[in-house]
Amino acid sequence: MRADEATGLGRWGGALLRGATTATQTVHAAVGRRGDAVAVAIVGPDAAPFIAIRRVMTDTVYRTVAFGVDAGARIVGIVAARHVDDSTSLTDTPRGNQALALVNGWHGDRLACSGSPLSLPMALRHDGRDLPADPDQLRAAFPNATGRLVVFAHGLAETEDYWRYRAQDHYGDPTVSYGSRLRDDLKYTPLWVRYNTGRRISDSGADLSGLLDGVVANWPVPVTSLALIGHSMGGLVVQSALAQGTASDWIALVRDTVSIATPHHGAALEQRVAAVAAWAGTRESLTWLAAVLRHRSVGIKDLRHGNLVPQDWVGHDPDDPVSHRVDVAVYPGARHHLALSTICRNTDGPVGTRIGDLLVTPVSGRGGPDGGRFTQTPASSVHIVGGLHHFDSLNHPDVYPQIRTWLTH
């Protein structure tokens, strides 16, 4: 852990504890108001001074506690910063990388806005570390580079390591992934990106476009084709990059995109969470719950409607249940493929159709009830596998053959 990461954790932990204290105060205040009403009903107007004193004392205690836990966490971070190995980042270890990915998923927008060292940049990842798109470093990292690149973008709160999900169980080798298999079968060079999933999807899309510009310009050999594969939120980031990178050199090299379990028409879970937050906000005793749920990142909130570009959200309340998504056409120069899954073996059954993979339904994965942006996608570019949940599709032997077929032709 670097020193700046230690102090950053202290600041983030302090903010989290302060928020928890405020939530507790909200619950206490709601209960207290009911008690005050009872006191007024029994004692009458004479209870008012005592009620006022109680409220002042309670607010003072909570403010003191909030200040104390915040300051305490920050001090712990400062002290820890003096005793860490400043040469090693949290992102250099799988567990540290995953921990930061979770923190970024929930609070990444705030971390980015505050300039926190905990905010994960859009970056190529190679051998567990960030890899700059520098000619010499790319050449050293990929001595057998080919001109065919396949780029993988992970989903919410994930890291590049998720692309090896259950590899040991499926293949007896923890290093096997779609990328390694495409390298062996079709001579693609796989590239993995990692990014702050709590930021706006449109911001991540713009960053991915910029990263691909650098990769293509500095790749050891001329790039002849690009394939972009995204899981869940990553599929939206890929489409966002295509929508915003129209003036970039890399975009003309894109031949295929594969969206795996991507909520193009919105994520059902996020829609339900938004509904619960709105309902809780109308209940005095549950305003704390509404506050907690509304504190989730804007990246998560973008999943509600499948936002892709700034026009989808600029000038609108992030908690607005109404979609303001604009009509963005798919990039016409590439073939777009949709890989979906359901937890039911019968992919056409009512349960599988409604529930999907527990996080994304087949209707949303296809782009909506009428196909949405993917209306012109041929049936051969839509593949549904039964018996898989959302994360299974990250690296499954029943999904890969179809991806290989799509990228072969």
Residue pairs with C-beta under 8 A, 6 or more apart in sequence:
1 80
1 84
1 85
1 88
1 89
1 90
1 96
2 84
2 86
2 87
2 88
2 89
2 90
2 117
3 81
3 82
3 84
3 86
4 81
4 117
5 84
5 89
5 90
5 117
5 118
6 77
6 78
6 80
6 81
6 84
7 74
7 77
7 78
7 80
7 81
7 117
8 77
8 111
8 116
8 117
8 118
9 77
9 80
9 118
10 73
10 74
10 75
10 76
10 77
10 78
10 80
10 81
11 73
11 74
11 77
11 114
11 116
12 103
12 107
12 111
12 116
12 118
13 73
13 76
13 77
14 69
14 70
14 71
14 72
14 73
14 74
14 77
15 70
15 110
16 73
17 66
17 69
17 70
17 73
18 66
18 67
18 69
18 70
19 292
19 295
21 62
21 65
21 66
21 69
22 62
22 66
22 291
23 288
23 291
23 292
24 62
24 288
25 58
25 59
25 62
25 66
26 287
26 288
26 291
27 285
27 288
28 58
28 62
29 58
30 284
30 285
30 287
30 288
31 285
32 54
32 55
32 58
33 284
36 47
36 51
36 54
39 47
39 50
39 51
40 47
40 48
40 51
89 96
90 96
90 97
90 99
90 100
91 97
91 100
91 120
91 129
91 130
91 194
92 128
92 129
93 128
94 128
94 159
94 161
97 128
97 159
97 161
97 194
98 159
98 161
100 118
100 120
101 120
101 157
101 158
101 159
101 194
101 197
102 157
103 111
103 118
104 111
104 118
104 119
104 120
104 157
104 196
104 197
104 198
104 297
105 156
105 157
105 197
105 198
105 297
105 299
105 300
106 157
106 198
106 296
106 297
106 300
107 198
107 295
107 297
108 119
108 120
108 196
108 197
108 198
108 199
108 297
108 299
109 198
109 199
109 200
109 297
109 298
109 299
110 116
110 198
110 297
111 118
111 119
111 196
111 198
112 119
112 196
112 198
112 199
119 196
120 194
120 195
120 196
121 130
121 195
121 196
121 207
122 193
122 194
122 195
122 196
122 204
122 207
122 208
122 210
122 211
123 130
123 131
123 193
123 194
123 195
123 211
124 130
124 131
124 132
124 133
124 191
124 192
124 193
124 211
124 215
125 131
125 159
125 160
125 192
125 193
125 194
126 141
126 192
127 141
131 137
131 138
131 141
133 211
133 214
133 215
133 217
133 218
134 218
135 218
135 220
138 145
138 215
138 218
138 219
138 220
139 145
139 220
142 189
142 220
144 189
145 189
145 219
145 220
145 221
146 187
146 188
146 189
146 221
147 219
147 221
147 222
147 223
147 224
147 225
148 186
148 187
148 188
148 189
148 224
148 225
148 227
149 188
149 189
149 190
149 191
149 215
149 219
149 223
149 225
149 226
149 227
150 179
150 182
150 188
150 189
150 190
150 191
150 226
150 227
150 228
150 229
150 407
151 190
151 191
151 192
151 193
151 212
151 226
151 227
151 228
151 229
152 160
152 163
152 178
152 179
152 190
152 191
152 192
152 193
152 229
152 230
152 231
152 234
153 193
153 195
153 208
153 228
153 229
153 230
153 231
153 234
153 235
153 237
153 238
154 160
154 162
154 163
154 192
154 193
154 194
154 197
154 230
154 231
154 232
154 233
154 234
155 162
155 197
155 230
155 231
155 232
155 233
155 234
155 261
156 197
156 232
156 233
156 299
156 300
156 303
157 197
158 197
158 231
158 232
158 234
159 194
160 192
160 193
160 194
162 231
162 391
162 394
163 177
163 178
163 179
163 192
163 231
163 394
163 395
164 174
164 175
164 176
164 177
164 395
165 391
165 392
165 394
165 395
166 392
166 395
166 396
167 173
167 174
167 175
167 176
167 177
167 395
168 174
170 176
170 395
170 396
170 397
171 397
176 395
177 190
177 395
178 190
178 229
178 395
178 399
178 400
178 403
179 188
179 190
179 191
179 192
180 190
181 400
181 404
182 188
182 190
182 403
182 404
182 407
183 189
183 190
185 404
186 404
186 407
186 408
188 227
188 407
191 215
193 208
193 211
195 204
195 207
195 208
195 237
196 204
196 299
197 204
197 233
197 297
197 299
198 297
198 298
198 299
198 300
199 297
199 298
199 299
200 298
200 299
200 302
200 307
200 310
200 313
201 233
201 236
201 237
201 240
201 299
201 302
201 303
201 307
201 308
202 240
202 244
202 302
202 307
202 308
202 309
202 310
202 312
202 313
204 237
204 240
204 299
205 236
205 237
205 238
205 239
205 240
205 241
205 243
205 244
205 308
205 309
206 240
206 241
206 244
206 245
208 237
208 238
208 240
208 241
209 241
209 244
209 245
209 248
209 250
209 251
212 226
212 241
212 245
212 248
212 250
213 245
213 248
213 249
213 250
215 223
215 250
216 223
216 226
216 249
216 250
216 253
217 249
223 250
223 253
224 253
225 253
225 254
225 255
226 250
226 253
226 254
226 255
227 254
227 255
227 256
227 257
227 258
227 407
228 238
228 241
228 242
228 254
228 256
228 257
228 258
229 238
229 257
229 258
229 260
229 403
230 236
230 237
230 238
230 239
230 257
230 258
230 259
230 260
230 262
231 260
231 261
231 262
231 393
231 394
232 260
232 261
232 262
232 263
232 359
232 360
232 390
233 262
233 263
233 299
233 303
234 260
234 262
235 257
235 258
235 259
235 260
235 261
235 262
235 264
236 262
236 263
236 264
236 302
236 303
236 306
236 307
236 308
238 257
238 259
239 257
239 259
239 264
239 308
239 328
239 330
239 373
240 308
240 309
242 251
242 254
242 257
242 330
242 331
242 334
243 308
243 309
243 328
243 331
244 309
245 251
251 331
251 333
252 333
254 331
254 333
254 334
255 334
255 335
256 334
256 335
256 336
256 337
256 406
256 407
257 331
257 334
257 335
257 336
257 337
258 337
258 338
258 339
258 403
258 406
258 407
259 336
259 337
259 338
259 339
259 365
260 339
260 393
260 394
260 399
261 339
261 340
261 341
261 357
261 359
261 360
261 365
261 390
261 393
262 338
262 360
262 365
263 270
263 303
263 306
263 359
263 360
263 364
263 365
264 306
264 364
264 365
264 366
264 367
264 368
264 372
264 373
264 374
265 306
265 363
265 364
265 365
265 366
265 367
265 368
265 369
265 372
266 303
266 304
266 305
266 306
266 323
266 364
267 303
267 304
267 306
267 359
267 360
267 364
268 356
268 359
268 360
268 361
268 364
269 359
270 300
270 301
270 303
270 304
271 304
273 293
273 296
274 301
274 304
274 319
274 321
275 321
276 289
276 293
277 289
277 290
277 293
277 294
277 319
278 290
278 319
278 321
279 286
280 286
280 287
280 289
280 290
280 293
281 287
281 290
281 294
294 319
298 313
298 318
301 318
301 319
302 312
302 313
304 321
304 323
305 312
305 323
305 324
305 325
306 325
306 364
307 313
307 325
308 325
308 328
309 326
309 328
311 326
312 324
312 325
312 326
313 324
316 324
327 373
328 373
329 373
330 336
330 373
330 374
330 376
335 381
335 406
336 374
336 377
336 381
337 377
337 381
337 382
337 383
337 403
337 406
338 365
338 366
338 367
338 374
338 377
338 381
338 382
338 383
339 383
339 385
339 393
339 399
339 402
339 403
340 356
340 357
340 360
340 362
340 365
340 366
340 382
340 383
340 384
340 385
340 393
341 356
341 357
341 384
341 385
341 386
341 387
341 388
341 389
341 390
341 392
341 393
341 399
342 352
342 353
342 355
342 356
342 357
342 362
342 384
342 385
342 386
342 387
342 388
343 352
343 355
343 356
343 357
343 358
343 387
343 388
343 389
344 351
344 352
344 355
344 386
344 387
345 386
345 387
346 352
346 386
347 362
347 384
347 385
347 386
352 362
352 386
353 361
353 362
353 363
354 361
355 361
356 362
356 364
356 365
357 388
357 389
357 390
357 392
357 393
358 389
358 390
359 390
360 390
362 384
363 369
366 372
366 374
366 377
366 382
367 373
367 374
367 375
367 377
371 377
381 406
383 399
383 402
385 393
385 396
385 398
385 399
388 396
388 398
388 399
393 399
